[in-house]
Amino acid sequence: MSDPTTSFFEALGRRGHEALLAEATGTIRFDLTHEQGVDRWLVVIERGDVRVSRNGGEADCLVHGRRVTFDRIVGGKSQIYSAWVRNELRTEGDVRLARLFQRVMPGPAGAHRPRDFARERRRAA
């Protein structure tokens, strides 16, 4: 069974295109530390087209922190913005990319995305 972070990045890579990132072009590398070392994920975004790999290398934006923190975020138990405020995640480089990437992060468990909620309301009416 894979961990929440691996599941999140693999699912993101399978999407191919993410409309919420249509304004974004650039690379974001996530360096997530844990007891055995560092997991690296490289997200390449080209006007919403998304590719994900485990490669390191240079990136326009670097997000680093503990993997357990990122597991909580992608598991819906915490929010990425709160982790930035608490300095549990740090960002270097093009912070705008990290802010745009925040759009694809899962919300708290049981939360509704506004567009999905609006669609459900229209169907019910």
C-alpha positions as CSV (number, residue, x, y, z in Angstrom):
1,M,0.0,0.0,0.0
2,S,1.4,3.4,-0.9
3,D,1.5,6.4,1.3
4,P,-0.8,9.5,0.8
5,T,1.9,11.6,-0.8
6,T,2.9,9.0,-3.4
7,S,-0.8,8.4,-4.2
8,F,-1.4,12.2,-4.6
9,F,1.5,12.7,-7.0
10,E,0.7,9.6,-9.0
11,A,-2.9,10.6,-9.4
12,L,-1.9,14.2,-10.4
13,G,0.5,12.8,-13.0
14,R,-2.3,10.5,-14.5
15,R,-4.6,13.5,-15.0
16,G,-2.4,14.9,-17.8
17,H,-4.2,18.3,-17.9
18,E,-5.5,20.2,-14.9
19,A,-7.8,23.1,-15.7
20,L,-7.1,24.7,-12.4
21,L,-3.5,25.2,-13.5
22,A,-4.2,26.6,-16.9
23,E,-2.5,29.9,-15.9
24,A,0.7,28.2,-14.8
25,T,3.9,27.3,-16.6
26,G,7.0,26.2,-14.7
27,T,8.5,23.5,-12.5
28,I,8.0,22.8,-8.8
29,R,10.2,20.4,-6.9
30,F,9.0,19.0,-3.6
31,D,11.8,17.8,-1.2
32,L,10.1,15.9,1.6
33,T,12.3,14.6,4.4
34,H,11.7,11.5,6.5
35,E,13.7,9.2,8.7
36,Q,15.1,7.3,5.7
37,G,16.1,10.4,3.7
38,V,14.4,12.7,1.2
39,D,11.6,12.0,-1.3
40,R,11.8,14.3,-4.4
41,W,8.9,15.0,-6.7
42,L,9.2,17.2,-9.8
43,V,6.0,18.7,-11.2
44,V,6.3,20.2,-14.7
45,I,3.4,22.4,-15.6
46,E,2.8,23.8,-19.1
47,R,-0.4,25.8,-19.2
48,G,-2.3,23.2,-17.3
49,D,-0.6,20.2,-18.8
50,V,1.0,18.4,-15.9
51,R,3.8,15.8,-15.7
52,V,5.1,14.3,-12.5
53,S,8.4,12.5,-11.9
54,R,10.7,11.5,-9.1
55,N,13.6,13.3,-10.7
56,G,15.6,16.0,-8.8
57,G,17.3,18.8,-10.6
58,E,16.6,22.5,-11.0
59,A,13.1,23.9,-10.6
60,D,11.5,27.3,-10.7
61,C,10.0,26.7,-7.3
62,L,11.2,24.5,-4.4
63,V,8.9,23.4,-1.6
64,H,10.5,21.6,1.2
65,G,9.4,20.2,4.6
66,R,8.6,16.9,6.3
67,R,6.8,14.1,4.4
68,V,4.5,13.5,7.4
69,T,3.3,17.1,7.1
70,F,2.6,16.7,3.4
71,D,0.9,13.4,4.1
72,R,-1.5,15.2,6.4
73,I,-2.2,17.9,3.8
74,V,-2.9,15.5,0.9
75,G,-4.9,13.3,3.4
76,G,-7.3,16.3,4.0
77,K,-6.2,16.6,7.7
78,S,-4.4,19.9,7.2
79,Q,-4.2,22.7,4.7
80,I,-1.1,23.7,2.7
81,Y,-1.6,27.4,3.5
82,S,-1.6,26.7,7.2
83,A,1.6,24.6,6.9
84,W,3.2,27.6,5.2
85,V,2.1,29.9,8.0
86,R,3.4,27.6,10.7
87,N,6.7,27.2,8.7
88,E,6.2,23.5,8.4
89,L,6.6,23.9,4.6
90,R,9.0,26.4,3.1
91,T,9.0,27.7,-0.4
92,E,11.9,29.2,-2.4
93,G,12.0,30.6,-5.9
94,D,8.8,31.4,-7.9
95,V,6.3,31.5,-5.0
96,R,3.5,32.3,-7.5
97,L,3.7,28.7,-8.8
98,A,3.3,27.3,-5.3
99,R,0.3,29.5,-4.8
100,L,-1.3,28.3,-8.1
101,F,-0.4,24.7,-7.2
102,Q,-2.4,25.1,-4.0
103,R,-5.6,24.9,-6.2
104,V,-5.1,21.2,-6.8
105,M,-4.5,20.3,-3.1
106,P,-7.3,18.4,-1.5
107,G,-9.5,20.3,1.0
108,P,-10.5,19.1,4.5
109,A,-12.3,15.8,4.7
110,G,-16.0,16.3,3.8
111,A,-15.5,19.7,2.2
112,H,-17.1,20.5,-1.1
113,R,-15.4,22.2,-3.9
114,P,-17.5,25.3,-4.8
115,R,-18.0,24.3,-8.5
116,D,-19.1,20.8,-7.5
117,F,-21.5,22.2,-4.9
118,A,-23.0,24.7,-7.5
119,R,-23.5,21.8,-10.0
120,E,-25.3,19.7,-7.4
121,R,-27.5,22.7,-6.5
122,R,-28.4,23.2,-10.2
123,R,-29.3,19.5,-10.6
124,A,-31.5,19.6,-7.5
125,A,-33.5,22.6,-8.7
